[in-house]
Amino acid sequence: IVLADGDPSVTAASTKQRPGCSAIDAVKNDRICIVDPDIVSRPSPRIVDGLQALAKGLYPGTSF
C-alpha cells in the first residue's frame, strides 16, 4: 500500500484500523509505504526522487 495523500491524519496505523484492511496482505506484513505527495504527484524533474522513494518503500533494504 502506498500512501501519498499528504493528509497528516492518514498514517500506516490509521490505514490498518480501516474496516476490512486486516485481511490485506500488505497490512498483515506491515508493507505500507508513505511517500511525500509533492515528489510523486507533480510533474517535474523531482519525479526521479519520487521514483526512488517508491522503490525504497517497495524494496526496503535495497540500495538505490
PDB file of N, H, CA, C and O in Angstrom:
ATOM      1  N   ILE A   1       0.863  -1.163   0.000  1.00  0.00           N
ATOM      2  CA  ILE A   1       0.000   0.000   0.000  1.00  0.00           C
ATOM      3  C   ILE A   1       0.907   1.221   0.000  1.00  0.00           C
ATOM      4  O   ILE A   1       1.826   1.320   0.813  1.00  0.00           O
ATOM      5  N   VAL A   2       0.651   2.135  -0.897  1.00  0.00           N
ATOM      6  H   VAL A   2      -0.096   2.056  -1.558  1.00  0.00           H
ATOM      7  CA  VAL A   2       1.411   3.390  -0.962  1.00  0.00           C
ATOM      8  C   VAL A   2       0.482   4.518  -0.555  1.00  0.00           C
ATOM      9  O   VAL A   2      -0.569   4.721  -1.163  1.00  0.00           O
ATOM     10  N   LEU A   3       0.875   5.248   0.473  1.00  0.00           N
ATOM     11  H   LEU A   3       1.729   5.083   0.966  1.00  0.00           H
ATOM     12  CA  LEU A   3       0.118   6.414   0.922  1.00  0.00           C
ATOM     13  C   LEU A   3       0.852   7.660   0.458  1.00  0.00           C
ATOM     14  O   LEU A   3       2.013   7.877   0.807  1.00  0.00           O
ATOM     15  N   ALA A   4       0.174   8.463  -0.319  1.00  0.00           N
ATOM     16  H   ALA A   4      -0.768   8.287  -0.602  1.00  0.00           H
ATOM     17  CA  ALA A   4       0.790   9.694  -0.820  1.00  0.00           C
ATOM     18  C   ALA A   4      -0.240  10.810  -0.876  1.00  0.00           C
ATOM     19  O   ALA A   4      -0.259  11.597  -1.823  1.00  0.00           O
ATOM     20  N   ASP A   5      -1.104  10.879   0.147  1.00  0.00           N
ATOM     21  H   ASP A   5      -1.089  10.240   0.915  1.00  0.00           H
ATOM     22  CA  ASP A   5      -2.135  11.892   0.092  1.00  0.00           C
ATOM     23  C   ASP A   5      -1.761  13.200   0.774  1.00  0.00           C
ATOM     24  O   ASP A   5      -2.395  14.222   0.513  1.00  0.00           O
ATOM     25  N   GLY A   6      -0.774  13.201   1.619  1.00  0.00           N
ATOM     26  H   GLY A   6      -0.259  12.371   1.831  1.00  0.00           H
ATOM     27  CA  GLY A   6      -0.357  14.430   2.275  1.00  0.00           C
ATOM     28  C   GLY A   6      -1.210  14.806   3.471  1.00  0.00           C
ATOM     29  O   GLY A   6      -0.905  15.785   4.152  1.00  0.00           O
ATOM     30  N   ASP A   7      -2.258  14.068   3.744  1.00  0.00           N
ATOM     31  H   ASP A   7      -2.507  13.273   3.191  1.00  0.00           H
ATOM     32  CA  ASP A   7      -3.109  14.322   4.903  1.00  0.00           C
ATOM     33  C   ASP A   7      -2.420  13.714   6.121  1.00  0.00           C
ATOM     34  O   ASP A   7      -2.252  12.496   6.186  1.00  0.00           O
ATOM     35  N   PRO A   8      -2.017  14.541   7.090  1.00  0.00           N
ATOM     36  CA  PRO A   8      -1.274  14.008   8.237  1.00  0.00           C
ATOM     37  C   PRO A   8      -2.065  13.014   9.086  1.00  0.00           C
ATOM     38  O   PRO A   8      -1.482  12.268   9.873  1.00  0.00           O
ATOM     39  N   SER A   9      -3.380  13.003   8.932  1.00  0.00           N
ATOM     40  H   SER A   9      -3.853  13.609   8.293  1.00  0.00           H
ATOM     41  CA  SER A   9      -4.167  12.043   9.709  1.00  0.00           C
ATOM     42  C   SER A   9      -4.173  10.655   9.075  1.00  0.00           C
ATOM     43  O   SER A   9      -4.581   9.682   9.708  1.00  0.00           O
ATOM     44  N   VAL A  10      -3.719  10.563   7.820  1.00  0.00           N
ATOM     45  H   VAL A  10      -3.388  11.354   7.305  1.00  0.00           H
ATOM     46  CA  VAL A  10      -3.641   9.265   7.145  1.00  0.00           C
ATOM     47  C   VAL A  10      -2.246   8.701   7.378  1.00  0.00           C
ATOM     48  O   VAL A  10      -1.267   9.167   6.795  1.00  0.00           O
ATOM     49  N   THR A  11      -2.174   7.709   8.223  1.00  0.00           N
ATOM     50  H   THR A  11      -2.970   7.330   8.696  1.00  0.00           H
ATOM     51  CA  THR A  11      -0.898   7.090   8.585  1.00  0.00           C
ATOM     52  C   THR A  11      -0.991   5.587   8.357  1.00  0.00           C
ATOM     53  O   THR A  11      -2.056   5.056   8.044  1.00  0.00           O
ATOM     54  N   ALA A  12       0.129   4.922   8.518  1.00  0.00           N
ATOM     55  H   ALA A  12       0.995   5.354   8.773  1.00  0.00           H
ATOM     56  CA  ALA A  12       0.110   3.460   8.412  1.00  0.00           C
ATOM     57  C   ALA A  12      -0.813   2.889   9.483  1.00  0.00           C
ATOM     58  O   ALA A  12      -1.577   1.961   9.218  1.00  0.00           O
ATOM     59  N   ALA A  13      -0.743   3.438  10.687  1.00  0.00           N
ATOM     60  H   ALA A  13      -0.123   4.192  10.903  1.00  0.00           H
ATOM     61  CA  ALA A  13      -1.586   2.940  11.784  1.00  0.00           C
ATOM     62  C   ALA A  13      -3.066   3.174  11.498  1.00  0.00           C
ATOM     63  O   ALA A  13      -3.884   2.287  11.741  1.00  0.00           O
ATOM     64  N   SER A  14      -3.426   4.352  10.984  1.00  0.00           N
ATOM     65  H   SER A  14      -2.762   5.073  10.787  1.00  0.00           H
ATOM     66  CA  SER A  14      -4.841   4.618  10.701  1.00  0.00           C
ATOM     67  C   SER A  14      -5.335   3.764   9.537  1.00  0.00           C
ATOM     68  O   SER A  14      -6.507   3.389   9.494  1.00  0.00           O
ATOM     69  N   THR A  15      -4.454   3.457   8.601  1.00  0.00           N
ATOM     70  H   THR A  15      -3.502   3.761   8.635  1.00  0.00           H
ATOM     71  CA  THR A  15      -4.827   2.596   7.486  1.00  0.00           C
ATOM     72  C   THR A  15      -5.113   1.186   7.982  1.00  0.00           C
ATOM     73  O   THR A  15      -6.058   0.540   7.528  1.00  0.00           O
ATOM     74  N   LYS A  16      -4.301   0.717   8.907  1.00  0.00           N
ATOM     75  H   LYS A  16      -3.534   1.242   9.275  1.00  0.00           H
ATOM     76  CA  LYS A  16      -4.505  -0.622   9.473  1.00  0.00           C
ATOM     77  C   LYS A  16      -5.833  -0.726  10.223  1.00  0.00           C
ATOM     78  O   LYS A  16      -6.401  -1.812  10.333  1.00  0.00           O
ATOM     79  N   GLN A  17      -6.329   0.403  10.739  1.00  0.00           N
ATOM     80  H   GLN A  17      -5.867   1.286  10.650  1.00  0.00           H
ATOM     81  CA  GLN A  17      -7.571   0.418  11.516  1.00  0.00           C
ATOM     82  C   GLN A  17      -8.824   0.416  10.644  1.00  0.00           C
ATOM     83  O   GLN A  17      -9.917   0.168  11.153  1.00  0.00           O
ATOM     84  N   ARG A  18      -8.698   0.681   9.360  1.00  0.00           N
ATOM     85  H   ARG A  18      -7.811   0.882   8.946  1.00  0.00           H
ATOM     86  CA  ARG A  18      -9.869   0.749   8.474  1.00  0.00           C
ATOM     87  C   ARG A  18     -10.554  -0.620   8.391  1.00  0.00           C
ATOM     88  O   ARG A  18      -9.896  -1.660   8.394  1.00  0.00           O
ATOM     89  N   PRO A  19     -11.873  -0.595   8.317  1.00  0.00           N
ATOM     90  CA  PRO A  19     -12.598  -1.876   8.214  1.00  0.00           C
ATOM     91  C   PRO A  19     -12.161  -2.669   6.981  1.00  0.00           C
ATOM     92  O   PRO A  19     -12.075  -2.136   5.875  1.00  0.00           O
ATOM     93  N   GLY A  20     -11.892  -3.935   7.199  1.00  0.00           N
ATOM     94  H   GLY A  20     -11.962  -4.368   8.098  1.00  0.00           H
ATOM     95  CA  GLY A  20     -11.514  -4.827   6.112  1.00  0.00           C
ATOM     96  C   GLY A  20     -10.037  -4.850   5.792  1.00  0.00           C
ATOM     97  O   GLY A  20      -9.571  -5.765   5.114  1.00  0.00           O
ATOM     98  N   CYS A  21      -9.292  -3.871   6.261  1.00  0.00           N
ATOM     99  H   CYS A  21      -9.671  -3.128   6.812  1.00  0.00           H
ATOM    100  CA  CYS A  21      -7.870  -3.804   5.911  1.00  0.00           C
ATOM    101  C   CYS A  21      -7.044  -4.906   6.560  1.00  0.00           C
ATOM    102  O   CYS A  21      -5.973  -5.253   6.063  1.00  0.00           O
ATOM    103  N   SER A  22      -7.527  -5.452   7.650  1.00  0.00           N
ATOM    104  H   SER A  22      -8.398  -5.170   8.054  1.00  0.00           H
ATOM    105  CA  SER A  22      -6.756  -6.505   8.325  1.00  0.00           C
ATOM    106  C   SER A  22      -6.621  -7.759   7.455  1.00  0.00           C
ATOM    107  O   SER A  22      -5.779  -8.613   7.729  1.00  0.00           O
ATOM    108  N   ALA A  23      -7.431  -7.871   6.427  1.00  0.00           N
ATOM    109  H   ALA A  23      -8.115  -7.176   6.204  1.00  0.00           H
ATOM    110  CA  ALA A  23      -7.364  -9.033   5.530  1.00  0.00           C
ATOM    111  C   ALA A  23      -6.387  -8.824   4.373  1.00  0.00           C
ATOM    112  O   ALA A  23      -6.128  -9.756   3.611  1.00  0.00           O
ATOM    113  N   ILE A  24      -5.848  -7.630   4.235  1.00  0.00           N
ATOM    114  H   ILE A  24      -6.058  -6.873   4.854  1.00  0.00           H
ATOM    115  CA  ILE A  24      -4.950  -7.307   3.120  1.00  0.00           C
ATOM    116  C   ILE A  24      -3.527  -7.740   3.469  1.00  0.00           C
ATOM    117  O   ILE A  24      -3.036  -7.445   4.559  1.00  0.00           O
ATOM    118  N   ASP A  25      -2.869  -8.435   2.552  1.00  0.00           N
ATOM    119  H   ASP A  25      -3.267  -8.674   1.667  1.00  0.00           H
ATOM    120  CA  ASP A  25      -1.505  -8.930   2.794  1.00  0.00           C
ATOM    121  C   ASP A  25      -0.540  -7.808   3.171  1.00  0.00           C
ATOM    122  O   ASP A  25       0.300  -7.995   4.051  1.00  0.00           O
ATOM    123  N   ALA A  26      -0.643  -6.658   2.529  1.00  0.00           N
ATOM    124  H   ALA A  26      -1.326  -6.506   1.814  1.00  0.00           H
ATOM    125  CA  ALA A  26       0.267  -5.547   2.826  1.00  0.00           C
ATOM    126  C   ALA A  26       0.129  -5.093   4.278  1.00  0.00           C
ATOM    127  O   ALA A  26       1.117  -4.715   4.908  1.00  0.00           O
ATOM    128  N   VAL A  27      -1.080  -5.128   4.804  1.00  0.00           N
ATOM    129  H   VAL A  27      -1.883  -5.434   4.293  1.00  0.00           H
ATOM    130  CA  VAL A  27      -1.301  -4.753   6.205  1.00  0.00           C
ATOM    131  C   VAL A  27      -0.763  -5.855   7.123  1.00  0.00           C
ATOM    132  O   VAL A  27      -0.087  -5.574   8.112  1.00  0.00           O
ATOM    133  N   LYS A  28      -1.067  -7.096   6.787  1.00  0.00           N
ATOM    134  H   LYS A  28      -1.617  -7.324   5.984  1.00  0.00           H
ATOM    135  CA  LYS A  28      -0.579  -8.217   7.602  1.00  0.00           C
ATOM    136  C   LYS A  28       0.945  -8.236   7.684  1.00  0.00           C
ATOM    137  O   LYS A  28       1.512  -8.587   8.719  1.00  0.00           O
ATOM    138  N   ASN A  29       1.598  -7.860   6.595  1.00  0.00           N
ATOM    139  H   ASN A  29       1.137  -7.575   5.754  1.00  0.00           H
ATOM    140  CA  ASN A  29       3.062  -7.917   6.523  1.00  0.00           C
ATOM    141  C   ASN A  29       3.725  -6.564   6.757  1.00  0.00           C
ATOM    142  O   ASN A  29       4.919  -6.399   6.505  1.00  0.00           O
ATOM    143  N   ASP A  30       2.958  -5.610   7.235  1.00  0.00           N
ATOM    144  H   ASP A  30       1.989  -5.744   7.440  1.00  0.00           H
ATOM    145  CA  ASP A  30       3.463  -4.263   7.537  1.00  0.00           C
ATOM    146  C   ASP A  30       4.197  -3.653   6.343  1.00  0.00           C
ATOM    147  O   ASP A  30       5.315  -3.155   6.472  1.00  0.00           O
ATOM    148  N   ARG A  31       3.548  -3.702   5.181  1.00  0.00           N
ATOM    149  H   ARG A  31       2.640  -4.107   5.076  1.00  0.00           H
ATOM    150  CA  ARG A  31       4.126  -3.182   3.942  1.00  0.00           C
ATOM    151  C   ARG A  31       3.343  -1.954   3.470  1.00  0.00           C
ATOM    152  O   ARG A  31       2.809  -1.931   2.361  1.00  0.00           O
ATOM    153  N   ILE A  32       3.286  -0.946   4.324  1.00  0.00           N
ATOM    154  H   ILE A  32       3.720  -0.965   5.225  1.00  0.00           H
ATOM    155  CA  ILE A  32       2.623   0.308   3.997  1.00  0.00           C
ATOM    156  C   ILE A  32       3.709   1.357   3.848  1.00  0.00           C
ATOM    157  O   ILE A  32       4.451   1.637   4.789  1.00  0.00           O
ATOM    158  N   CYS A  33       3.794   1.925   2.680  1.00  0.00           N
ATOM    159  H   CYS A  33       3.191   1.697   1.915  1.00  0.00           H
ATOM    160  CA  CYS A  33       4.841   2.880   2.340  1.00  0.00           C
ATOM    161  C   CYS A  33       4.238   4.283   2.286  1.00  0.00           C
ATOM    162  O   CYS A  33       3.247   4.511   1.592  1.00  0.00           O
ATOM    163  N   ILE A  34       4.832   5.211   3.012  1.00  0.00           N
ATOM    164  H   ILE A  34       5.637   5.027   3.576  1.00  0.00           H
ATOM    165  CA  ILE A  34       4.373   6.602   2.985  1.00  0.00           C
ATOM    166  C   ILE A  34       5.370   7.408   2.162  1.00  0.00           C
ATOM    167  O   ILE A  34       6.570   7.406   2.436  1.00  0.00           O
ATOM    168  N   VAL A  35       4.849   8.095   1.150  1.00  0.00           N
ATOM    169  H   VAL A  35       3.874   8.096   0.928  1.00  0.00           H
ATOM    170  CA  VAL A  35       5.698   8.859   0.236  1.00  0.00           C
ATOM    171  C   VAL A  35       5.215  10.305   0.209  1.00  0.00           C
ATOM    172  O   VAL A  35       4.013  10.568   0.215  1.00  0.00           O
ATOM    173  N   ASP A  36       6.148  11.223   0.178  1.00  0.00           N
ATOM    174  H   ASP A  36       7.125  11.009   0.173  1.00  0.00           H
ATOM    175  CA  ASP A  36       5.833  12.649   0.100  1.00  0.00           C
ATOM    176  C   ASP A  36       5.043  12.915  -1.184  1.00  0.00           C
ATOM    177  O   ASP A  36       5.552  12.670  -2.278  1.00  0.00           O
ATOM    178  N   PRO A  37       3.817  13.408  -1.068  1.00  0.00           N
ATOM    179  CA  PRO A  37       2.999  13.611  -2.273  1.00  0.00           C
ATOM    180  C   PRO A  37       3.572  14.661  -3.224  1.00  0.00           C
ATOM    181  O   PRO A  37       3.282  14.627  -4.420  1.00  0.00           O
ATOM    182  N   ASP A  38       4.368  15.579  -2.722  1.00  0.00           N
ATOM    183  H   ASP A  38       4.604  15.607  -1.751  1.00  0.00           H
ATOM    184  CA  ASP A  38       4.946  16.609  -3.579  1.00  0.00           C
ATOM    185  C   ASP A  38       5.909  16.040  -4.617  1.00  0.00           C
ATOM    186  O   ASP A  38       6.079  16.618  -5.690  1.00  0.00           O
ATOM    187  N   ILE A  39       6.533  14.917  -4.303  1.00  0.00           N
ATOM    188  H   ILE A  39       6.395  14.448  -3.431  1.00  0.00           H
ATOM    189  CA  ILE A  39       7.520  14.389  -5.258  1.00  0.00           C
ATOM    190  C   ILE A  39       6.962  13.303  -6.172  1.00  0.00           C
ATOM    191  O   ILE A  39       7.643  12.863  -7.098  1.00  0.00           O
ATOM    192  N   VAL A  40       5.725  12.867  -5.919  1.00  0.00           N
ATOM    193  H   VAL A  40       5.172  13.225  -5.167  1.00  0.00           H
ATOM    194  CA  VAL A  40       5.161  11.839  -6.797  1.00  0.00           C
ATOM    195  C   VAL A  40       3.932  12.293  -7.570  1.00  0.00           C
ATOM    196  O   VAL A  40       3.490  11.605  -8.491  1.00  0.00           O
ATOM    197  N   SER A  41       3.380  13.434  -7.210  1.00  0.00           N
ATOM    198  H   SER A  41       3.739  13.993  -6.463  1.00  0.00           H
ATOM    199  CA  SER A  41       2.139  13.830  -7.869  1.00  0.00           C
ATOM    200  C   SER A  41       2.250  15.085  -8.728  1.00  0.00           C
ATOM    201  O   SER A  41       1.264  15.508  -9.331  1.00  0.00           O
ATOM    202  N   ARG A  42       3.409  15.670  -8.791  1.00  0.00           N
ATOM    203  H   ARG A  42       4.210  15.326  -8.301  1.00  0.00           H
ATOM    204  CA  ARG A  42       3.608  16.865  -9.606  1.00  0.00           C
ATOM    205  C   ARG A  42       4.655  16.585 -10.679  1.00  0.00           C
ATOM    206  O   ARG A  42       5.788  16.224 -10.361  1.00  0.00           O
ATOM    207  N   PRO A  43       4.291  16.746 -11.925  1.00  0.00           N
ATOM    208  CA  PRO A  43       5.283  16.517 -12.983  1.00  0.00           C
ATOM    209  C   PRO A  43       6.422  17.530 -12.877  1.00  0.00           C
ATOM    210  O   PRO A  43       6.200  18.737 -12.974  1.00  0.00           O
ATOM    211  N   SER A  44       7.602  17.044 -12.684  1.00  0.00           N
ATOM    212  H   SER A  44       7.781  16.063 -12.605  1.00  0.00           H
ATOM    213  CA  SER A  44       8.780  17.903 -12.601  1.00  0.00           C
ATOM    214  C   SER A  44      10.018  17.002 -12.611  1.00  0.00           C
ATOM    215  O   SER A  44       9.895  15.778 -12.583  1.00  0.00           O
ATOM    216  N   PRO A  45      11.189  17.596 -12.650  1.00  0.00           N
ATOM    217  CA  PRO A  45      12.412  16.776 -12.571  1.00  0.00           C
ATOM    218  C   PRO A  45      12.521  15.993 -11.260  1.00  0.00           C
ATOM    219  O   PRO A  45      13.287  15.033 -11.171  1.00  0.00           O
ATOM    220  N   ARG A  46      11.750  16.405 -10.237  1.00  0.00           N
ATOM    221  H   ARG A  46      11.128  17.185 -10.309  1.00  0.00           H
ATOM    222  CA  ARG A  46      11.792  15.693  -8.954  1.00  0.00           C
ATOM    223  C   ARG A  46      11.107  14.333  -9.010  1.00  0.00           C
ATOM    224  O   ARG A  46      11.124  13.596  -8.024  1.00  0.00           O
ATOM    225  N   ILE A  47      10.507  13.990 -10.139  1.00  0.00           N
ATOM    226  H   ILE A  47      10.492  14.589 -10.940  1.00  0.00           H
ATOM    227  CA  ILE A  47       9.860  12.691 -10.258  1.00  0.00           C
ATOM    228  C   ILE A  47      10.871  11.561 -10.037  1.00  0.00           C
ATOM    229  O   ILE A  47      10.508  10.472  -9.591  1.00  0.00           O
ATOM    230  N   VAL A  48      12.126  11.828 -10.348  1.00  0.00           N
ATOM    231  H   VAL A  48      12.420  12.713 -10.710  1.00  0.00           H
ATOM    232  CA  VAL A  48      13.171  10.830 -10.095  1.00  0.00           C
ATOM    233  C   VAL A  48      13.285  10.582  -8.590  1.00  0.00           C
ATOM    234  O   VAL A  48      13.450   9.441  -8.157  1.00  0.00           O
ATOM    235  N   ASP A  49      13.197  11.654  -7.793  1.00  0.00           N
ATOM    236  H   ASP A  49      13.063  12.581  -8.144  1.00  0.00           H
ATOM    237  CA  ASP A  49      13.208  11.492  -6.336  1.00  0.00           C
ATOM    238  C   ASP A  49      11.989  10.693  -5.880  1.00  0.00           C
ATOM    239  O   ASP A  49      12.078   9.872  -4.966  1.00  0.00           O
ATOM    240  N   GLY A  50      10.853  10.942  -6.527  1.00  0.00           N
ATOM    241  H   GLY A  50      10.781  11.608  -7.269  1.00  0.00           H
ATOM    242  CA  GLY A  50       9.645  10.205  -6.196  1.00  0.00           C
ATOM    243  C   GLY A  50       9.767   8.729  -6.515  1.00  0.00           C
ATOM    244  O   GLY A  50       9.356   7.878  -5.725  1.00  0.00           O
ATOM    245  N   LEU A  51      10.325   8.430  -7.661  1.00  0.00           N
ATOM    246  H   LEU A  51      10.659   9.121  -8.303  1.00  0.00           H
ATOM    247  CA  LEU A  51      10.535   7.031  -8.037  1.00  0.00           C
ATOM    248  C   LEU A  51      11.484   6.334  -7.074  1.00  0.00           C
ATOM    249  O   LEU A  51      11.291   5.170  -6.723  1.00  0.00           O
ATOM    250  N   GLN A  52      12.495   7.053  -6.660  1.00  0.00           N
ATOM    251  H   GLN A  52      12.652   7.999  -6.945  1.00  0.00           H
ATOM    252  CA  GLN A  52      13.447   6.479  -5.708  1.00  0.00           C
ATOM    253  C   GLN A  52      12.763   6.227  -4.359  1.00  0.00           C
ATOM    254  O   GLN A  52      12.999   5.193  -3.735  1.00  0.00           O
ATOM    255  N   ALA A  53      11.925   7.154  -3.908  1.00  0.00           N
ATOM    256  H   ALA A  53      11.733   7.994  -4.416  1.00  0.00           H
ATOM    257  CA  ALA A  53      11.199   6.969  -2.651  1.00  0.00           C
ATOM    258  C   ALA A  53      10.256   5.767  -2.746  1.00  0.00           C
ATOM    259  O   ALA A  53      10.148   4.981  -1.804  1.00  0.00           O
ATOM    260  N   LEU A  54       9.578   5.631  -3.882  1.00  0.00           N
ATOM    261  H   LEU A  54       9.666   6.269  -4.646  1.00  0.00           H
ATOM    262  CA  LEU A  54       8.706   4.469  -4.074  1.00  0.00           C
ATOM    263  C   LEU A  54       9.504   3.171  -4.080  1.00  0.00           C
ATOM    264  O   LEU A  54       9.092   2.184  -3.472  1.00  0.00           O
ATOM    265  N   ALA A  55      10.637   3.170  -4.762  1.00  0.00           N
ATOM    266  H   ALA A  55      10.972   3.972  -5.256  1.00  0.00           H
ATOM    267  CA  ALA A  55      11.473   1.966  -4.813  1.00  0.00           C
ATOM    268  C   ALA A  55      11.950   1.576  -3.419  1.00  0.00           C
ATOM    269  O   ALA A  55      11.957   0.393  -3.076  1.00  0.00           O
ATOM    270  N   LYS A  56      12.345   2.548  -2.621  1.00  0.00           N
ATOM    271  H   LYS A  56      12.340   3.509  -2.900  1.00  0.00           H
ATOM    272  CA  LYS A  56      12.800   2.251  -1.254  1.00  0.00           C
ATOM    273  C   LYS A  56      11.662   1.688  -0.409  1.00  0.00           C
ATOM    274  O   LYS A  56      11.871   0.799   0.417  1.00  0.00           O
ATOM    275  N   GLY A  57      10.448   2.218  -0.624  1.00  0.00           N
ATOM    276  H   GLY A  57      10.279   2.940  -1.295  1.00  0.00           H
ATOM    277  CA  GLY A  57       9.301   1.712   0.125  1.00  0.00           C
ATOM    278  C   GLY A  57       8.894   0.324  -0.303  1.00  0.00           C
ATOM    279  O   GLY A  57       8.493  -0.494   0.525  1.00  0.00           O
ATOM    280  N   LEU A  58       8.992   0.050  -1.592  1.00  0.00           N
ATOM    281  H   LEU A  58       9.318   0.714  -2.265  1.00  0.00           H
ATOM    282  CA  LEU A  58       8.592  -1.260  -2.110  1.00  0.00           C
ATOM    283  C   LEU A  58       9.659  -2.330  -1.903  1.00  0.00           C
ATOM    284  O   LEU A  58       9.345  -3.509  -1.741  1.00  0.00           O
ATOM    285  N   TYR A  59      10.907  -1.913  -1.910  1.00  0.00           N
ATOM    286  H   TYR A  59      11.162  -0.955  -2.041  1.00  0.00           H
ATOM    287  CA  TYR A  59      12.023  -2.854  -1.766  1.00  0.00           C
ATOM    288  C   TYR A  59      12.971  -2.394  -0.657  1.00  0.00           C
ATOM    289  O   TYR A  59      14.111  -2.018  -0.932  1.00  0.00           O
ATOM    290  N   PRO A  60      12.501  -2.422   0.603  1.00  0.00           N
ATOM    291  CA  PRO A  60      13.349  -1.972   1.707  1.00  0.00           C
ATOM    292  C   PRO A  60      14.603  -2.839   1.811  1.00  0.00           C
ATOM    293  O   PRO A  60      14.577  -4.034   1.517  1.00  0.00           O
ATOM    294  N   GLY A  61      15.670  -2.228   2.225  1.00  0.00           N
ATOM    295  H   GLY A  61      15.691  -1.257   2.464  1.00  0.00           H
ATOM    296  CA  GLY A  61      16.926  -2.962   2.354  1.00  0.00           C
ATOM    297  C   GLY A  61      17.755  -2.995   1.098  1.00  0.00           C
ATOM    298  O   GLY A  61      18.879  -3.497   1.106  1.00  0.00           O
ATOM    299  N   THR A  62      17.215  -2.463   0.012  1.00  0.00           N
ATOM    300  H   THR A  62      16.302  -2.055   0.006  1.00  0.00           H
ATOM    301  CA  THR A  62      17.938  -2.405  -1.244  1.00  0.00           C
ATOM    302  C   THR A  62      18.461  -0.989  -1.423  1.00  0.00           C
ATOM    303  O   THR A  62      17.735  -0.026  -1.176  1.00  0.00           O
ATOM    304  N   SER A  63      19.696  -0.854  -1.844  1.00  0.00           N
ATOM    305  H   SER A  63      20.285  -1.636  -2.045  1.00  0.00           H
ATOM    306  CA  SER A  63      20.232   0.493  -2.051  1.00  0.00           C
ATOM    307  C   SER A  63      19.980   0.931  -3.487  1.00  0.00           C
ATOM    308  O   SER A  63      20.126   0.145  -4.423  1.00  0.00           O
ATOM    309  N   PHE A  64      19.603   2.182  -3.648  1.00  0.00           N
ATOM    310  H   PHE A  64      19.484   2.821  -2.887  1.00  0.00           H
ATOM    311  CA  PHE A  64      19.326   2.745  -4.960  1.00  0.00           C
ATOM    312  C   PHE A  64      20.161   3.968  -5.181  1.00  0.00           C
ATOM    313  O   PHE A  64      20.073   4.594  -6.237  1.00  0.00           O
TER     314      PHE A  64
END
